[in-house]
Amino acid sequence: METRLMKKQMTAAYQYSYVRLVLNYYTLLETVADEAPQTQQMTEYLKRLNSLIGECISGHEAAGDLLALRKDMTHEVEVLTSYADCFQIFEYILNRMERKFIPSGNTNDGDEAFLKRLMGFITDTSDSAVMNGRIKQIIGQLPVRLTKQKFYSLLMEGLSVYLGSPRENLRDMLYTLRTESMVSLPEGMDEGHKDIYEILQQFKRMDYRNMTFESFEEASAKLSYASQVLTDESGFYVMLQDVINDLCVLMFAKQEAVIDVSEEEFYRSVLSSIQVKLDQEDFTVGEDEFLHQLTQLEGRQEVYYERYLKVEVLKENDESSDGDYIRSMNVDRLLSGSSFAELITEGRETLSGEESAIVDRSYLDQQAQVYIQELEELFADAPKPVVRAVMAKVLSDLPVYFNSIDEIQEYVRGSFLSCLDRAEKETCMELLEELMDYENKLV
């Protein structure tokens, strides 16, 4: 890479990330001051990060420890995301049982009238991406009364969209389907999440057919508890990851970055003050304690980020052995806005011949059959409501596979006609009404 270009990019990234590090670290202190970490595991991760901040302030290199912590944090969020995907399946089930125990008192205006409004909602846009998004949302809420053969047929139709595209695209979709259908779960889900893991096992074994009002209320309470825990922990880990990413940018950019010594000393002094408080578990943050230092940062973040954006850096190419290129691309990924973006390692960022090959019918059938067999194993021991919930989730994740509006209309009509459970149908209509109301408010 051109040395001058590299220095400009790394300098802007270094300055921007230093400012962001101070602000994110201070936000972390405020958050912990309001509410301490809820688990021992969260506390340990905070201590590890705080130790790395100390290394950064002292100028010591800790690249291995930093990247290891980022990897661990990514795994933690992957576990929490898998839990959230699983509980969405059971939320789908409980939602459709609610009207059996808690009548709404509402009356709908008939299936055909409702279908007309639903189709009007789908077609009331000229943006194909918006239309497809609405179709997928609706499919995810419809009653499911499909045979396994029909479901697998629809699955194949959806995956057929990838014929002629790179194999990597198909594999990405199958990864999404596996994780969101409970077919593939990360290792160690029970580690550090014993209570949530036990609740998940209870939902898997639950007798939905004979559920009473009391057991429904108990299940709903457990679902709410699990959702709140997952939300709180995910938010905390994302906050830690943002600080880690700032540190990673400093690590990658330091070699070429040019920064005023007094500016860097100022950043380090603020970081040091925060680090001492967290290290000593002194969470008494006075209202004006950091006001003067933080005021001096006003406007810097925007200025440095604009400078970074103005630097035209060559994107993905074949410079896989160029260390400067790899560091430049990693900085770009860390500043992309995706907290858990995968970083490049030397010699691994270009696609292999197999990965860049095109999906043909033989390859599609082979990969789809592997996934179908995994679903078969899942369905074998699962209660019928779980099977239906998984089918709904999979169908809503697939690319839109309908060839016309008429096909969509017939699918929706068939879903309602095949559902003889009045309470479930009523719930589905309520959820779709909420969806249409929400979308219309956004317009």
Residue, then its C-alpha position, 0 to 999 in steps of 0.5 A: m500500500e502507498t505509505r502516504l495513504m496508509k499514514k493518513q488513514m491510520t492517523a485519522a482512525y487512531q485519533y477517532s478511536y482514541v476519542r471514542l475509547v474515552l467516551n465509551y469507557y466513561t459510558l461503561l463506568e456510568t453504566v456499572a455505577d448505575e447497576a453492577p454486573q449481574t453475574q460473576q462471568m460479566t464481572e470477570y470480563l470487565k476485570r480483563l478489559n480493565s487490565l488491558i486498558g491499564e496496559c494501553i495506558s502504560g504503553h505495553e503491547a497486549a495484542g494477544d490478550l486483546l484479541a483473545l478477549r474479543k474472541d471470547m466476547t464474540h462467543e458470549v454474544e453468539v450464545l446469547t443470540s442463540y438463546a434469543d433465537c430459541f426463546q423466539i420459537f417458544e414465544y411464537i407458541l405462547n402467543r398463539m395460546e394466549r386467547k385460549f386463556i385470555p379472550s380479547g373481546n375483539t371480533n374480526d370482519g371475516d377471513e376474506a375482508f382481512l385477507k384483502r387488507l393484508m394484500g393491500f398492505i403488501t402491495d402498497t409500496s413500489d419498493s420491492a425490498v420493502m414488499n419482500g420484507r413485508i411478505k417475510q414478516i407476514i409469513g412468520q406470523l401466519p398459522v402453520r398447518l403444513t405436512k413435512q413434505k410440503f414444508y420441505s418443498l417450500l424450503m427447497e423453493g426458497l433455497s433455489v434462489y441461490l442457484g447461480s450465486p457463489r456458494e458462500n451466499l448459500r452457506d450464509m443462509l443455511y447458517t442463519l437457518r440452522t441457528e434460528s431453528m435450534v438445529s445448530l447451537p454453540e457449545g457451552m450454552d449452559e456455562g454461566h447461564k445455568d438458570i436460562y439453560e434450565i428454562l430452555q430445557q423446560f420449554k423443550r419438554m413442556d406439555y403444550r397440549n394440556m397446558t392450564f391457565e396457571s402453567f401458561e402464566e408460569a411459562s409466560a413469566k419464565l419467558s419474560y425473565a429469560s428475555q430480560v436477562l438476555t437483553d441486559e447481558s447482551g447490552f453489557y457485552v456489546m458495550l464491552q466489545d465497543v471498548i475492545n474494538d477501540l483498543c484494537v484500532l489503536m493497536f492496528a493503527k499505532q505504527e503509522a499514526v501521527i498524533d500530538v504527544s500532549e493530545e495522547e497524554f490527555y486521553r491517557s490521563v482521562l482513561s487512567s482516572i476511569q480505570v482506577k475507579l473501575d479497578q477499585e470498584d469505586f462507582t461514585v461518579g460525581e455529576d461534574e467529576f469528568l465534565h471538564q475533560l469530556t467537554q474538551l472532546e466535543g466535536r473531535q469525534e466527528v472531525y476525525y471520523e470525517r477525515y477517516l472517511k475522506v481517505e480512499v483506501l483500496k478494498e478487498n483485493d489479492e494483497s493477502s500477504d501484505g501486512d499493511y493491507i491486512r491492518s488497514m482492512n481490519v481497521d476498516r472492519l472495526l469502524s464499519g459499525s458492526s461490533f462483531a465483524e470478523l477480522i482478517t488474518e494473514g493468508r485467509e481473507t481471499l475466497s478459496g476456489e471452492e468458496s467462490a464456485i457457483v451453486d448448481r442444482s447438485y450442490l444445492d440438493q446436497q446441502a439442503q438435504v443435510y439441513i433437512q436431515e437435521l430438521e428431521e432429527l429435531f422434529a422427531d422428539a419435538p411437540k407439534p407446536v414446536v415443529r410448527a413454530v420452527m417451520a414458521k421461523v424457517l419460512s420467514d427467513l428464506p428469500v421470497y419464493f413466490n412468483s406472483i401476488d396471486e401465489i402469495q394471496e393463495y398461500v395466506r388464504g390457505s394458511f387461515l383456512s387450514c387453521l381450525d384453532r379459533a384462538e390461534k387464528e384470532t391471535c395471528m390476525e391480532l399480530l398481523e394487525e399490529l404489524m400493519d399498524y406499526e408499519n403504517k405509522l412509519v410511513 
